[in-house]
Amino acid sequence: MVWLERRSGWQKKPQDARTPGDIDYARVIHSASFRRLQGKTQILNLGDSDFYRTRLTHSLEVAQIAAGIGTQLRHNFTGHNAINYLPDRSMMQAIACTHDLGHPPFGHGGEIALNYCMRDDGGFEGNGQTLRILSRLEKFSETDGADLSREALLGVVKYPVAYSVAANPRKIPRMLANPSGTPLLDREASKPPKCYMDSEANVVSWLLEPLSNNDRTLFQAYDLKPDSHAKAQHKSFACSIMDLADDISFGIHDMEDALALRLVDQAAFRRHVTPKKCEGLLDYLNSHYAGKYGNDVYEGLIDRLFGDGSERKHQINRILNCVIPSVDIGEIPDFEEPRLRYRARLPEPIARFVEAVKDFIREEVILSPSVQHLEFKGQMMVISVFEVLKSDPKSFLPPDIYAKYARSLEPLRDICDYVAGMTDTYLLKTYERLFSPRIGSVFDKL
C-alpha cells in the first residue's frame, strides 16, 4: 500500500511480525533526538525538580492522549468511514512522539533566535526541523533519516507550506534598531512562519505523490495576511488528532504544573477561565457528579483545582474524562483522499474551555516577566553560540560535526542542526565554556 512505503524503499524481513506502525514507533522512541527531549523543558528551566514536565514527558503524555482519542473515536463512531483511515495505536503514538523533536534549546525562544541566525540561509522553524530530523538527520538509514512510512510523515507535517512561501517579506528577522548599548533581538520580527523548510522540499514532494493534483494543491493552501506570515489551512486526519492531543496536554497538564508550583493564583484563573468559557465542562460535572460540587459547580471546580495535590489530580482526571470522549469528526468534502478529508475536532463548548486554559497558561506563565527573563537570556545565548561556531567552524565545531560541515552543500544548516539539537544544559555549558573566564577544561567532552 502506497501510504506504508518508505522513501528508501526498505522492506521488513519475512520473519518480522511488527506492523508498520510498530516499526515507526520503535524508530522514534529509540532515536537520539527523542532521548534529548529529556533535557528540554516544556515551559521553562526550573532547575532540579521531580514534578515539572520536560518535553520528553510531555511528548509521552501527548502520545497517550492521541492514542486515547483514536480508541474513543473507534468506540463513538463505529461504522463511520473515517475510522478506516485512523492510524493504528502504534502509528498514532509514533506520530505524537515526534511532534516536539525539532524544538531547539529554550523552546520557542530558541526557535526565534535560530530563525534570526538563519535569516539569509533558509530560516528555522521547529516543526520544519522535526521533518528534517526524521527525513535526513536520524541514523536509521543511509540518506533518509528515520525513514518513517509515508503514513507517519503525513501525520507529522503540521504545516504543509514551504518557508519561502509562508514567510512575509515585510517581517525580516533583525536586531532592534538603536538599542542604547547592548544589541537586542527584535523578537516579534524574528518569529518564523509555521511551515516546513525548503531544504526538505523534495521530501514533501515524495510524501504527497499519491495525492491527486487537486488534493495536493488544496492541502498546501494558505491564508495570506498583510502584516504576518502566511498560515497553512489544512492538516491530515492523523495530524489533527496529534494537534488536539498537544493542545489538551499543553492546556490541562501544564495548568496542573502551574497550579502545583504556585505560579498562578485564583484571581488569574477567574480572569481567563470564566464560567461562560467553562459551560461545557460545568454541564459535564453537574450531570456526572451531581451534588458533589455544591450549589455552584464553578466554585467547586476552583476549590478542587487550587486544593491539595490529591484533589487537584482527581479534578484534572475528570477534566480529561470530559474532553477526550467529546472529540468529534469533521469533514472537508473538497478532498478526495480520506486521510485529508476527515478532521478530529472538539465541540464548541469544550473547545472554548480548552482555549481558555491555553490562554491562561500562555498569558500568566509563559508571557510572565519571570519566564520572559529566562527566555530572553536563552535566546541571546543561542545567538552567541551560533555566531561563534559560524565564525571559525574548524576551531569550534566538534570534529565529526565539522567533517559534515566541510562536505555540505548547506554548511550553515549543519551548524543550525548542531545547535538546534542541543539540550538546554548542553547549550548553557557550551556558552559558559566559550564566554565564562573561569569555566572550562581541555578535558571537557564536546
C-alpha positions as CSV (number, residue, x, y, z in Angstrom):
1,M,0.0,0.0,0.0
2,V,1.4,3.4,-1.1
3,W,0.9,5.1,2.3
4,L,3.1,2.5,4.0
5,E,6.0,2.9,1.7
6,R,9.3,4.3,2.9
7,R,11.4,6.7,0.9
8,S,14.4,4.4,0.9
9,G,12.4,1.5,-0.4
10,W,13.3,-0.5,2.8
11,Q,11.2,-3.6,3.4
12,K,11.0,-5.6,6.6
13,K,12.2,-9.2,6.7
14,P,9.7,-12.0,6.3
15,Q,10.1,-13.1,10.0
16,D,9.5,-9.6,11.3
17,A,6.0,-9.7,12.9
18,R,5.8,-6.0,13.5
19,T,3.2,-3.7,11.8
20,P,4.5,-0.6,10.0
21,G,3.3,1.4,13.0
22,D,5.3,-0.7,15.4
23,I,8.4,-0.1,13.3
24,D,7.8,3.6,13.1
25,Y,7.1,3.8,16.9
26,A,10.3,1.9,17.6
27,R,12.4,4.1,15.4
28,V,11.0,7.3,17.1
29,I,11.5,6.2,20.7
30,H,14.9,4.8,20.1
31,S,16.1,7.9,18.3
32,A,18.8,10.2,19.7
33,S,16.5,13.2,19.1
34,F,13.7,11.7,21.2
35,R,16.1,11.0,24.1
36,R,17.4,14.5,24.0
37,L,13.8,15.8,24.8
38,Q,14.5,14.8,28.5
39,G,16.9,17.8,28.6
40,K,14.5,20.3,27.1
41,T,11.8,21.8,29.4
42,Q,8.2,22.2,28.3
43,I,7.8,25.8,29.6
44,L,10.9,26.9,31.4
45,N,14.1,25.6,33.1
46,L,13.2,25.4,36.8
47,G,16.3,23.5,37.8
48,D,16.1,20.2,39.6
49,S,12.5,19.1,40.2
50,D,10.8,15.7,40.1
51,F,7.5,17.3,39.1
52,Y,7.6,19.7,36.2
53,R,7.3,18.3,32.7
54,T,10.1,18.1,30.2
55,R,9.4,17.9,26.5
56,L,10.0,14.1,26.9
57,T,7.3,13.6,29.5
58,H,5.1,16.0,27.6
59,S,5.6,14.0,24.4
60,L,4.7,10.7,26.1
61,E,1.6,12.3,27.5
62,V,0.6,13.6,24.0
63,A,1.2,10.1,22.6
64,Q,-1.1,8.6,25.3
65,I,-3.8,11.2,24.8
66,A,-3.6,10.8,20.9
67,A,-3.9,7.0,21.2
68,G,-6.8,7.5,23.6
69,I,-8.6,9.8,21.2
70,G,-8.1,7.2,18.5
71,T,-9.6,4.5,20.7
72,Q,-12.5,6.8,21.7
73,L,-13.3,7.6,18.0
74,R,-13.4,3.9,17.2
75,H,-15.9,3.5,20.0
76,N,-18.0,6.5,19.4
77,F,-18.1,6.3,15.6
78,T,-18.4,2.6,14.8
79,G,-19.2,2.3,11.1
80,H,-18.1,5.8,10.2
81,N,-15.9,5.8,7.0
82,A,-13.3,7.9,8.8
83,I,-12.4,5.0,11.1
84,N,-10.9,3.1,8.2
85,Y,-8.3,5.8,7.9
86,L,-7.3,6.1,11.6
87,P,-3.7,5.1,12.1
88,D,-3.4,2.1,14.4
89,R,-2.3,2.7,18.0
90,S,1.5,2.3,17.4
91,M,1.4,4.6,14.4
92,M,-0.6,7.2,16.3
93,Q,1.9,7.1,19.2
94,A,4.8,7.3,16.8
95,I,3.3,10.4,15.1
96,A,2.6,12.1,18.5
97,C,6.0,11.3,20.0
98,T,7.7,13.2,17.1
99,H,5.8,16.4,17.5
100,D,8.5,18.2,19.6
101,L,11.6,16.6,18.1
102,G,12.6,19.8,16.3
103,H,12.3,22.2,19.2
104,P,15.7,23.8,19.9
105,P,17.1,24.6,23.4
106,F,14.9,27.1,25.3
107,G,11.9,26.2,23.2
108,H,10.1,28.9,21.2
109,G,12.7,31.5,22.4
110,G,15.5,29.4,20.9
111,E,13.4,28.9,17.7
112,I,13.1,32.6,17.2
113,A,16.9,33.0,17.9
114,L,17.8,30.4,15.3
115,N,15.4,31.9,12.7
116,Y,17.4,35.1,13.2
117,C,20.7,33.3,12.8
118,M,19.5,31.6,9.6
119,R,17.7,34.7,8.2
120,D,19.8,34.7,5.0
121,D,20.0,30.9,4.7
122,G,16.5,29.5,4.7
123,G,15.4,30.3,8.2
124,F,14.5,27.9,11.0
125,E,11.1,26.6,12.3
126,G,10.7,23.9,15.0
127,N,8.0,21.9,13.1
128,G,10.1,22.1,10.0
129,Q,13.1,20.9,11.9
130,T,11.1,17.8,13.1
131,L,10.6,16.8,9.5
132,R,14.3,17.4,8.8
133,I,15.3,15.2,11.7
134,L,13.0,12.4,10.6
135,S,13.8,12.5,6.9
136,R,17.5,13.4,7.0
137,L,19.3,13.6,10.3
138,E,18.5,10.4,12.2
139,K,20.6,7.4,11.5
140,F,18.3,4.5,10.8
141,S,19.1,4.7,7.1
142,E,22.0,6.0,5.0
143,T,20.3,9.1,3.5
144,D,16.7,9.1,4.7
145,G,16.9,9.7,8.4
146,A,14.5,7.6,10.5
147,D,12.9,6.6,7.2
148,L,9.3,6.5,8.6
149,S,6.4,5.4,6.5
150,R,4.6,7.9,4.3
151,E,1.5,7.5,6.6
152,A,3.6,8.6,9.7
153,L,5.2,11.5,7.9
154,L,1.8,12.7,6.7
155,G,0.7,12.9,10.3
156,V,3.9,14.7,11.3
157,V,3.6,17.6,8.8
158,K,1.6,20.1,10.7
159,Y,2.1,23.0,8.3
160,P,2.4,21.8,4.6
161,V,3.6,25.1,3.3
162,A,7.3,25.9,2.5
163,Y,9.2,28.6,4.4
164,S,9.9,30.6,1.2
165,V,6.1,30.7,0.5
166,A,4.9,31.3,4.1
167,A,7.4,33.9,5.1
168,N,6.1,37.5,4.8
169,P,8.9,39.7,3.2
170,R,7.8,42.5,5.5
171,K,8.8,40.5,8.5
172,I,12.6,40.3,8.3
173,P,14.4,38.8,11.3
174,R,16.6,41.5,12.8
175,M,18.1,43.1,15.9
176,L,16.2,46.1,17.5
177,A,17.1,49.4,16.0
178,N,19.1,51.9,18.1
179,P,19.4,50.0,21.4
180,S,21.4,52.0,24.0
181,G,24.5,49.8,24.1
182,T,23.7,46.0,24.0
183,P,22.5,44.5,20.7
184,L,19.0,43.1,21.3
185,L,16.9,40.7,19.2
186,D,13.7,42.0,17.7
187,R,11.7,39.1,18.9
188,E,8.5,39.9,17.1
189,A,10.2,40.5,13.7
190,S,12.2,37.3,14.1
191,K,9.3,34.9,14.7
192,P,9.3,32.3,11.9
193,P,6.3,31.3,9.8
194,K,4.7,27.9,10.7
195,C,6.0,25.8,7.8
196,Y,8.4,23.1,6.6
197,M,11.8,24.3,5.5
198,D,12.8,24.5,1.8
199,S,15.7,22.1,2.5
200,E,13.0,19.4,2.8
201,A,11.0,20.3,-0.3
202,N,11.9,17.1,-2.1
203,V,10.8,15.1,0.9
204,V,7.4,16.8,0.9
205,S,7.2,16.2,-2.8
206,W,7.7,12.5,-2.3
207,L,5.2,12.5,0.6
208,L,2.4,14.0,-1.4
209,E,3.0,11.9,-4.6
210,P,-0.1,9.7,-4.0
211,L,-2.5,12.6,-4.0
212,S,-4.4,13.9,-7.0
213,N,-3.3,17.3,-8.3
214,N,-6.4,18.9,-6.8
215,D,-5.7,17.4,-3.3
216,R,-2.1,18.4,-3.4
217,T,-2.9,22.0,-4.3
218,L,-5.7,22.2,-1.7
219,F,-3.7,20.6,1.0
220,Q,-0.9,23.2,0.6
221,A,-3.3,26.2,0.5
222,Y,-2.7,29.0,2.9
223,D,-4.1,32.3,4.1
224,L,-2.2,35.5,3.3
225,K,-2.2,38.4,5.8
226,P,-0.5,41.7,5.1
227,D,1.2,42.1,8.5
228,S,2.0,38.5,9.4
229,H,3.3,35.3,7.9
230,A,1.0,33.1,5.8
231,K,-1.0,30.4,7.7
232,A,-1.5,26.9,6.4
233,Q,-5.2,25.9,6.1
234,H,-5.0,22.1,6.3
235,K,-3.5,19.1,8.0
236,S,-4.2,15.4,7.8
237,F,-6.7,13.4,9.9
238,A,-3.9,11.9,12.0
239,C,-2.2,15.2,12.4
240,S,-5.4,16.8,13.6
241,I,-5.6,14.1,16.4
242,M,-2.0,14.8,17.4
243,D,-2.6,18.5,17.4
244,L,-5.7,18.1,19.6
245,A,-3.7,15.9,22.0
246,D,-1.0,18.5,22.1
247,D,-3.5,21.3,22.9
248,I,-5.1,19.2,25.6
249,S,-1.7,18.3,27.2
250,F,-0.4,21.9,26.9
251,G,-3.5,23.4,28.4
252,I,-4.6,20.9,31.0
253,H,-1.3,19.2,32.1
254,D,0.7,22.5,32.0
255,M,-2.1,24.1,34.1
256,E,-1.6,21.2,36.6
257,D,2.2,22.1,36.8
258,A,1.5,25.8,37.2
259,L,-1.0,25.1,40.0
260,A,1.3,22.7,41.8
261,L,4.2,25.1,41.6
262,R,2.0,28.0,42.7
263,L,2.9,30.0,39.6
264,V,-0.7,31.2,39.2
265,D,-3.5,32.3,41.6
266,Q,-7.3,32.1,41.6
267,A,-7.7,35.6,40.5
268,A,-5.8,35.0,37.3
269,F,-7.7,31.7,36.7
270,R,-11.1,33.6,37.1
271,R,-10.0,36.3,34.6
272,H,-9.2,33.9,31.9
273,V,-11.3,30.8,32.6
274,T,-14.7,32.3,33.2
275,P,-17.9,30.5,34.0
276,K,-19.1,31.2,30.4
277,K,-16.0,29.6,28.9
278,C,-16.4,26.6,31.2
279,E,-20.1,25.9,30.3
280,G,-19.3,22.6,28.5
281,L,-17.2,21.3,31.4
282,L,-19.6,22.5,34.1
283,D,-22.5,20.8,32.4
284,Y,-20.5,17.6,32.3
285,L,-19.5,17.8,36.0
286,N,-23.1,18.7,37.0
287,S,-24.5,15.7,35.2
288,H,-21.8,13.1,36.0
289,Y,-21.1,14.2,39.6
290,A,-24.5,15.6,40.7
291,G,-24.4,17.2,44.1
292,K,-20.6,16.8,44.6
293,Y,-19.7,20.4,43.7
294,G,-22.2,22.2,45.9
295,N,-24.6,24.8,44.7
296,D,-22.1,26.4,42.4
297,V,-20.2,24.0,40.2
298,Y,-17.7,26.6,39.0
299,E,-16.7,27.5,42.6
300,G,-16.4,23.8,43.4
301,L,-14.2,23.3,40.3
302,I,-11.9,26.1,41.5
303,D,-11.8,24.8,45.1
304,R,-10.6,21.4,43.8
305,L,-8.0,22.8,41.3
306,F,-6.5,25.0,44.0
307,G,-6.8,22.4,46.7
308,D,-4.2,19.8,47.8
309,G,-2.4,17.5,45.3
310,S,-4.8,14.6,45.6
311,E,-7.9,16.8,45.0
312,R,-6.2,18.5,42.0
313,K,-5.2,15.3,40.4
314,H,-8.7,13.9,40.7
315,Q,-10.1,17.1,39.1
316,I,-7.5,17.0,36.2
317,N,-8.6,13.4,35.5
318,R,-12.3,14.4,35.5
319,I,-11.5,17.2,33.0
320,L,-9.7,14.8,30.7
321,N,-12.6,12.3,31.0
322,C,-14.8,15.1,29.8
323,V,-12.6,16.4,27.0
324,I,-11.3,13.3,25.3
325,P,-14.6,11.4,24.8
326,S,-16.1,14.6,23.4
327,V,-13.8,14.6,20.3
328,D,-15.8,14.7,17.1
329,I,-15.1,14.0,13.4
330,G,-15.5,16.8,10.9
331,E,-15.3,16.5,7.1
332,I,-13.9,18.7,4.3
333,P,-15.6,17.2,1.2
334,D,-13.4,19.0,-1.3
335,F,-10.7,16.5,-0.6
336,E,-10.7,13.2,-2.5
337,E,-8.2,11.5,-0.1
338,P,-9.9,10.4,3.1
339,R,-6.7,10.9,5.1
340,L,-7.2,14.6,4.3
341,R,-11.0,14.8,4.1
342,Y,-11.6,14.0,7.8
343,R,-10.6,16.1,10.8
344,A,-10.7,15.5,14.5
345,R,-12.2,18.4,16.4
346,L,-13.7,19.4,19.8
347,P,-17.3,20.5,20.0
348,E,-17.5,24.3,20.5
349,P,-18.4,24.4,24.3
350,I,-15.4,22.1,25.1
351,A,-13.1,23.8,22.6
352,R,-13.9,27.1,24.3
353,F,-12.8,25.7,27.7
354,V,-9.5,24.2,26.3
355,E,-8.7,27.5,24.5
356,A,-9.4,29.5,27.7
357,V,-7.0,27.3,29.7
358,K,-4.3,27.6,27.0
359,D,-4.7,31.4,27.1
360,F,-4.5,31.3,30.9
361,I,-1.2,29.4,30.8
362,R,0.2,31.5,27.9
363,E,-0.6,34.9,29.5
364,E,0.0,34.1,33.2
365,V,3.0,31.8,32.9
366,I,4.8,31.8,29.5
367,L,4.5,35.6,29.0
368,S,5.1,36.5,32.6
369,P,8.3,38.5,33.3
370,S,9.8,35.7,35.3
371,V,9.7,33.4,32.3
372,Q,10.4,36.0,29.7
373,H,13.7,36.9,31.5
374,L,14.8,33.3,31.2
375,E,13.6,33.1,27.6
376,F,15.4,36.3,26.6
377,K,18.6,35.1,28.2
378,G,18.3,31.7,26.4
379,Q,17.8,33.5,23.1
380,M,20.9,35.6,23.4
381,M,23.0,32.5,24.4
382,V,21.7,30.6,21.4
383,I,22.7,33.5,19.1
384,S,26.1,33.9,20.8
385,V,27.0,30.2,20.5
386,F,25.8,30.1,16.8
387,E,27.8,33.1,15.9
388,V,31.0,31.7,17.5
389,L,30.6,28.4,15.7
390,K,29.9,30.2,12.4
391,S,32.9,32.5,12.8
392,D,35.5,29.7,12.7
393,P,33.9,26.3,12.2
394,K,37.1,24.3,12.2
395,S,38.2,25.7,15.5
396,F,34.9,25.5,17.3
397,L,32.9,22.6,15.9
398,P,33.4,19.0,17.2
399,P,35.4,17.0,14.6
400,D,32.5,14.9,13.5
401,I,30.2,17.9,13.0
402,Y,33.0,19.8,11.2
403,A,33.6,16.9,8.8
404,K,29.9,17.0,7.9
405,Y,30.1,20.8,7.6
406,A,33.1,20.7,5.3
407,R,31.4,18.5,2.7
408,S,27.9,20.1,3.0
409,L,26.1,22.0,0.2
410,E,24.4,24.0,3.0
411,P,27.1,24.3,5.7
412,L,25.2,26.8,7.9
413,R,22.3,24.4,8.0
414,D,24.6,21.9,9.6
415,I,25.7,24.4,12.3
416,C,22.0,25.1,12.8
417,D,21.2,21.4,13.1
418,Y,24.0,21.1,15.7
419,V,22.8,24.0,17.9
420,A,19.1,23.0,17.5
421,G,19.9,19.5,18.7
422,M,21.5,20.8,22.0
423,T,19.7,20.3,25.3
424,D,19.2,23.4,27.4
425,T,22.0,22.3,29.7
426,Y,24.4,21.5,26.9
427,L,23.8,24.9,25.3
428,L,24.4,26.6,28.6
429,K,27.6,24.6,29.2
430,T,28.8,25.5,25.7
431,Y,28.0,29.1,26.3
432,E,29.9,29.1,29.6
433,R,32.9,27.3,28.1
434,L,33.1,29.9,25.3
435,F,32.3,33.1,27.3
436,S,32.9,32.5,31.1
437,P,36.5,33.1,32.1
438,R,36.6,30.5,34.9
439,I,34.6,27.7,33.2
440,G,36.0,25.0,31.0
441,S,38.8,22.4,30.8
442,V,40.7,20.8,28.0
443,F,39.3,17.5,29.3
444,D,35.6,18.6,28.7
445,K,33.9,16.3,26.1
446,L,32.4,18.4,23.3
